Amino acid sequence: MLFLKICVSITSLLFLILLIISVKLKRNFEVTIVPLFLFIANFILFLLIQFNIF
C-alpha cells in the first residue's frame, strides 16, 4: 500500500511538472489540457487510496 501511495505521488508530481512546462512554453490547448487531466485523475486516485476506498 505504501509503494502504491509513493508511485501515485511521484506520477502526480511528474504530471504537475509537465503541466507547468507546457504552460511556460505556451503550447497549444491540447498539449496543456492532457497533463492537467492526468494530474487531476492521478490526484483523485491518490485521494481514493488515502481514504482506503480503492
Secondary structure as UniProt FT lines:
FT   HELIX           2..24
FT   TURN            25..26
FT   HELIX           29..50
FT   TURN            51..52
//
